[in-house]
């Protein structure tokens, strides 16, 4: 067992309330329960010795491993090939379709031999509360109960288990055609064990999960050139959405480094208004209206909670249930992924000012006005108009910007562009619905922002829009400007901006967010290229009519996906994936880029 497998060496499973990661060695090395943002139960990805893991796989040497998803599903199949036999581990979490939060979450693991004879070893070591809470063990045959302060977990198998301290081990040897199963269930402090599994019951659960995901994918209206990548990205976004509230999280994990050994190790298991809005926009582009409507309701609840209280109408991020408290702490007892410390739980950036979030909200909503706009209702619309009136008075302020830098507030150009998008999209919605709106005031604010950005956010030296006023630093976040309609995608000013980004931030088609050396962000170390920005680059190239370059960049980017089509946040200098995994930002921007590129290629004249 690799102490720290590559970040990319994982498949993702989930039940719509939390997720788990499975390595190609058959190890569950990340599981937080009962929610995405709960303390971990398995976290050997962040500390091999203290984090806890659940191995169920052949451990013989010289085994060739292959991992894939069962087609259009969230069932991970890990195959082990050797001269003596071929074995498979099939992992899933039963889908919780209810909108009611559950304290019971199961990882179902089925092993089977398809050729020869294969021995499967099991080693289950839960470590509750980020490895800080000890537990007791009660074991009888194939049923184990792990009890800790505030939590209980059960492991039940179709073969005998044996104690190893307060952990559990076991093994089963299977001939061709034989199967076995083990189910790990996390529940509340007094949770009773579920009924003992059988191979038949575990397989029935698996087929139910496969049917759920395949039926969901079939409702997509995507008919373009890259269905496998787009469908996998859509499933990933759905897996990263908390079913009871409809709030998407930014990533499944916490603490994975943007630079191995560095300090850029954040907790991304929360709902950013920006990321959530753009995730919904991507799903809307594919026709998934229900997810969009549920997130709009969640956003409405956040606005109503702050309505009339003064201050900012929205916080930049929340817990999945809408709780605004995300106190950041350092887990000093964890060594971090390959020594990357500190490991942080919670996120202090929740208190930052990021004015762009209002633009993403209205940009997401405007696409689905026919489908979700009517659900806003009159009183909901009045709340949105109050938000726009507030933004008229508050858009012109320095903030921390889209990248959550910790180097002080600046007049970030991206923030102003997205405030422009907020006014532009809300004006469009008001006209579409014939709803009351302070149209003259909103129009003045929109036009004032555009003039200010083009005057103060433009660098004569670079002949480009730049990161913040008064500087010459380029920023790839501005690649979204033509998508939201702020600037014409083939205008001279935009084409020169695109050329400058290509020269300064693009490395072999991969795109950096910005240059930290040129614009200090308050953190030590460097980072990889940012995969969101690469897909935004594809989108911008396609809109600019540079289709051969756009398509080649898009196809090359697919080679950086992992073996099951998942992306982390960043790509390192040797093509390795870095940062939290999988990352919603990356997958939503892949969907956006694919849609834009498909449309542009379809319109390309035939010679």
Secondary structure, DSSP 8 states (H G I E B T S, - for coil): --TT--TTSEEEEE-SS-EEEEETTSEEEEEE-SSTTS-EEE-TTT-TTTS-EEEEE---SS-EEEEEE-TTSS-EEEEEEETTEEEEEEEE-----SSS--S-EEEEEEEEEEEEEEEEEEEEE--HHHHTB-EEEEEETTEEEEEETTEEEEEEESS--EEETTEEEEEEEEETT-EEEEEEEEE-TT--------HHHHHHHHHHHHHHHHHHHHT----SS-HHHHHHHHHHHHHTEETTTTEE-SBS-B---SSTTSS---B--SEEHHHHHHHHHHHHHTT-HHHHHHHHHHHHHHHHHHTTS-S-SS-SEE-TTS------EE-TT---GGG----EES-GGGG---TTHHHHHHHHHHHTIIIIIHHHHHHHHHHHHHHHHHHHHHSSS-B-TTTT-SS--B-BHHHHHHHHHHHHHHHHHHHHHT----HHHHHHHHHHHHHHHHHHSEETTTTEE-SBTT-----GGGGGTTTTTSS-TTSHHHHHHHHHHHHHTEETTEE-S--TTTS--S--S---EEHHHHHHHHHHHHHTT-HHHHHHHHHHHHTTS-TTS--EEEE-TTS-EEEEESBHHHHHHHHHHHHHHHHHHHHS---
